């Protein structure tokens, strides 16, 4: 599906709120014999557009499975993880971000990283730390929300650059988030892993209109965005492949209380079916409907899960 958005429309992106009312009908009477299929469940979410949208999807499929869903908007991961498994049952998460969090919490800020560019390997490394906290990860989604880097189509064609490694030995100005310098998944990774001479980092923001414009105007040769960015082609920009893997796997994944999962085994099916339906292009388009078109997350979520045959 192609959706045309102007660069200026991206300035409208903001934080939205999510309604916690019903996103679907209670169909618990239609469930099979796979175990308990109804009862209360609390889902915690961070309060940014992407997380709110995915949480609304969780709510829709869980309510369709007969659960009475309560959504708690929580500002930070450390808050809701601390509330699991006692008062929070489920949270939408990201593989690498969660793995880094539990590793640092258990082993200190200087702990050897356990994240890799492979979701399965990262989950395997994080599993013992999660088990110690009474938490379980379900199957991850193909959709991944990580840093990505782009150039203009003209630059890509002229320099033959479709992968970040194609810029090895080049000197570039990078437009990116303020915290980019020194980060292994940003300036430091581009310099150390890819051998790129980043002569300057323009602190213009992550996936911001200013960052896009700096690259389009030639003020910067490379800009920072998200792997979920579906606006690049419409702007004459090209995402570069992270072929040496400086980005840890950030696949979407449901985090569930192990005790809750043991008592409600059927909760895994709807969530994993949802994860399987999401890829970067699909989720990116849905996020634009919330962030740019200002549609309500629960409306976008309900429409998507219905069209995907998940409810």
N, C-alpha and C positions, 0 to 999 in steps of 0.2 A: 504494500500500500504506500503510495507516494503522497506526502503531505507537504505543501509549499508553505514555508514560513519565511518572513523577511528577517534580516539580521536585527532590525530595530525591535521587532516584536519580542525578542528574547529578553529585553530589558524589563519586561513585565513579570519575570519569574519571581515568585515570592513564596513564603511559607504559608501553607493553608492549614485549615483545621479539618478534622474528620468527625462526622457524626457517629455516635455509638449506638444508634437505633438499629432495627432489623434491616439486614441487607438482602434477605430472602425469606421464603416461607419455611416453616418448620415441617420438614418432610420425614421426621423420625419414624413414622409409621411405615414408610416405604423401604426402610433399611433391611438388609439381609440379616444373617445369623452370625456375623463376624465378631460379635461381642457387644458390650455396652455401646449404644450409638447416640445417647442423649445425656444431657446434664450440663452444669455450668462449666465454662472455661474462660480463663482470663488471658488475654493477649496483650502484651506490652509492645509499644512502638516508640521509636524516636520521632521527633516532630519536624521532619522535612518531607517535601513533596513525594519523593520516591518511596520512602518508608511508609508514609501514610497511604499511598496508593496500594502498595503490596499488602499492607495490613487490611485494607478494605477488601482485597481479594480473599485473604485468609478468612475474614469474617463471613463473606458471602458463601464460601464453600463449606465452612463449619456449620453455619446456620442451616444450610441446605441438608447437612448430615444430621440435623436434629439437635445441635448444641445451642445452649443459651450463652451467647458470647458477650463478654464485657471487654471493652478496649480501654487500656490505660496509656495515655500519652506521657512519655517519660523523656526528659531532655537528653539523658546520656546512657550509654551502654552500661556503665558501672552501676548505675542505680537499679535498673531492672534485673540485671544478672544477680545482684545481691538479694533481690526479692524472689528469685527462683531457688528452690521449688515451692517455697511457702505460700506466696500470694500471687505469683505469676506462673502460668502453665506453659505458655508458648510465646516466642518472639521471632519475628523475621530477622534474619541475620545475614552476614557476609563472611565467607569462609576465612579469608586472610585476616580481616579486622578482628574477628572473634578469637582466632588462634593467637594473634599477637597479644590480645588483652589477657587471656588466661595464662599465657606463658609469662608475661611480665608480672602479673599478679602473683603467680606461684614462685617465680625464680628471680624476680627483681628486674629493674630497668636495664641492666646490662646483660640480661640473659641471651644466650645464643639463639638466634632466630630459628623458628621451626616452620616458618612459611616458605613455600616454594611457588612456582608458577603453575603447579599441578594441584588441582583441587583435592583429588583423592589422597595424594601424599600428605598434604597439609592437614586434612581431616584425620588421617591415621595418626599423625604426630600429636594432634591436639586431643584426641579421644581420651587418653588416660587422665589428662588434666580436667576434662569435662566430666568424666565419670566420677572423679573425686568430689565434684561439686553437685553430683546428682543430676547431670544434664546429658542429653543425647542429641546428636545431629541426625536429621533425616537425610534422604538423598538430595544432593544439590541440584540446582537448575543449570541449564546451559547458559543462561543469562548471567553476565558478570559485570559488575560496576567498579571498574578500576580506572586509574589514570591512563590517558592516551595522549599522543602527540600528533600534530598535523602540520602540513605545509600547503601552499597553494598548488593548484593543478599545474600551473606554469612551472613552478619550481620543481615539482615532481617529475615532469616531463623533461625539463632541461637538464636536471642533475641525475636523472634515472633513479629517483628515490621513491621506493615503495615500502622499504623497511627502514627501521632506525639505523641499522648497521650500514646502510648505504651512505650515511652521513659521516662515517668514521674518517677522522682526519680533517673534517671541515670545521670552520669557525662560524658560529651562529649566535644570534641574539635570541633569547627565549622569552616569550610572554607567558606568564604562569602565575600561580597562587603565591602569596607572600611568603609562605613557609617552604617554598621549593628549594632554595639554596641549602645544600648539605644533606638533602634527603636521598636515600638510596633508590627511591622510585621516581626521582625527579632529577634535579641538576647533578647531584653526585653520581647517580647511576648513568646518566647520559655521558658524563665525563669519564668515569672510571671503567664502566663496563663496555661502553660503546666507543671510547676514544674520541669524543666530540669536544672541541674547544668551545665551551659556552662562555662567550666573552662578557655577557651581561644578562641578568635576569630582570625583566621588566615586571614589577609586581602588579599586574593588571587584573588578576583574578582567575579562578578556575572556571573554565567554560563560560567566560563572561563576554558580553558584546565588545568590551574594550580589547580583550585578548584577540578575538576574531579580527577586529578592525586593524589592530597593529600588524598582524600577519598579512592581511589583504593590502595594506598600505605600504608594506615593505619595511616597516619600522622594526619588525622582528621576522626572522625566517621560520621559526618554529613556535607553535602555540600549544598550550595544554588544555585538554578537554577530558571527556569521559568516554569509555568504551560504549556507552549507551547513546552517544551523540548521533542522531540521525539527520542533523541539519547540514552537515559538511558539504555534501554533493551539491545542494541547492545554493551554497555560497561559493562554489568553485574551490573547495578545499578537499584535501585528501588525508585520511588517517594513515599513519605509518604503522607497520606491523612491529610489535615488540618481539623481534625474533631471538633476542638473547635473554628474554624473560626477567626484566628488572621489576615487573609488576607482580606482586604476589597474587595468587588466585583469589578473586573476590566474588565468586559465584554466590548468588542468592541461595540461602539454605534455611529451612525451619529449625529453630532451636526449641527443644521440648524437655520439660521436666521428665526425668526417667520414671519416677513414680507415677506420674499422670499417664505416661505412655503405657506403662505396664497395666494400668487399670482401664485404659481406653485405647486398646490396640487399633481400633478402627479409625482413630484420628489421623494416622499416618497416610492412609490412602488418599483422601481428598487433598491433603497438602502436597504430597509427592506428585499427584496427577497435575496439580496446578503448576508446580515447579517445571514439570516436563513440557508444559505448553508455552513457557516463556523463553524467548531468545532475545538477543540484544536489539534487533530491529523492532520486534513486537513491543517490548517493554519501553524502548525509547519513544516510539510513537504514542504510547499510552501516557507516558510522563509528560509529553508536550501538551496533550489535551488538558492535563491538570495545571501545569506550570504556565503555559502560554495562553491557552484558550480559556482558562479559568473554570473548567468544568469541575464539579465536585468529585473527589476521589471515589466516594461510594457509588456514584452514578457510572463513572467510567469502569470501575471494578465490576459492578453488577452486569453491565452490558457485555464486558469481555468474557466473564466466566460463563454467561448464558450462551454466547456465540460459540465458545470453545466446547460446549457440551459438558461443562463441569457442574452445572446445576440443572 
